[in-house]
């Protein structure tokens, strides 16, 4: 099997295609990476394979000198430091795998460092803006009860939007006020809901969900107006509408509420390790970005209230 050539693009060898897919399968099995991450890796590796093919070479023929030339080629295309770092990570992991599997004797990328880039601070909401957003749905109506339950759950637990819309009934323990979340890599964690979210969810399950299902069957906690599992796109549009009605003048996505959850917990004294467990981060370094958000807030408070601020 090979990729059909197009104008200016030579045919990729079947060997390269097989090596890439084998590597991606191994990544999925070992680390449980998401499909989006695997697709990004595939795109990076296919571009390198294409560049090699244009010079009559395969991935197995990559040398350190040729890879340095490829890095220069990528830089000339104006890619950001973040994109370049991700590409280099993809390639380094591929060649570590090929060396480990005995396809290569030496790794041509072994002595090449990944470029550093500054991670942008996640956007968040103030506590007053969050309160306005949570109160925006009209809970006298069926859809409003559902929407508020989803917003309250997202903010109370810091779930990813994929985790929220993927919630199944068996994952809820309303007696203990807990939700069992299946996150990235199929890793499970227990997250408390809190009183407000628990009340909203119980009200939704009792009054609104049966109305939305209309005797249809579904294991999904949150269902659409058609009685089907809520989609990411539908929920995103719901949030946009409530942002407008709440009078919030900033870009807000479902992920913004996850950031607000983390930032507000830190602002009120939560331990970083606890936050790591609640968010489902594999590494503490991923969670530490929120300490920068908290520091910026503290600096702002100091400047505002200190007599010599």
C-alpha positions, 0 to 999 in steps of 0.5 A: 500500500502507498499514498498516491502521488500528486503534483510535486508530491512523490509516492510514499513507500509502503514501509514508511506508512506501515512503520508510522501506523505500527508506531501509532498503534503502540502509542495508543496501547501504551499510553492511551492517547486521544484520537486528536493527539494520534492524528497530530502525530500522524500528520507530523510524521507524514510530512517528514516522510513526504520530505524524505521521499522527495529526496528519494529516501525513506524514514529509515534512511534519516540521518542526523544531518538530514533531520537538521536540514528538515528542521531548518526547512520547517523553520523557514515555513514560519511554524510557531515554536509550539508546533515545532516542539510538537513535531520534534516530539512526534519524530523523536518518539517515532525514532525511539520506538524504531530503535527499541524495535530493532529497525535502527541501530542508532537514533538520529534524533537522540542528541537534538533538544526540543525547543522551549516555548512559553505556554499561554495562560489559560483564560478564565472567568471571575467568580462573579462572571461564573455565578452569572453564567451558572444562573443564566438558564431559565430553570422553570423550563425543561431545557434550562434545568438540563443546561444549568445542571451541565454548567454546574457539573462542569464548574463543580468538578472541572471535567473536560467537555468530552468527559461531561457529555460522555457521562453515563448514569452508572458513573453518578453516585448521588448519595455520596455526591460523587462522579466517577470520571473516565478521562484520558487514557481510560484513567478513572478518578472520583470527583465531588460534585458539591451541593449546588451541582448535586441539587441541579443534577438531581432536579434535572434527572427527576424533572427534566430528563424524562421529558427530554427522553419521552420514554426513549432509552439512553444511558447518557446522563445529559441528553439533547432535545431529541433524547440523544446524548448531548454533543460537544457542538451543541453544548458549545453553542449553549454556552455561547448563548448563555454567555451573551445573556449573562452579559459576559464580554469575553470569549468563553468555551466549555474549557473556560469553566474547567480553567475557572474551577482550577483557578478558583480552587487555588485562589481559595487555598487548594493544594496543587496535588489535590488539584492535579487529581481532580483535573486528571492530569498525569503530570504535576507540571501540567497543573502548575500552569494554574499557579501562574494564574493565581500569582497574577491575581495576587499581584493584582490584589496587592497593587489594588489594596496595598498602600504602597502597591 
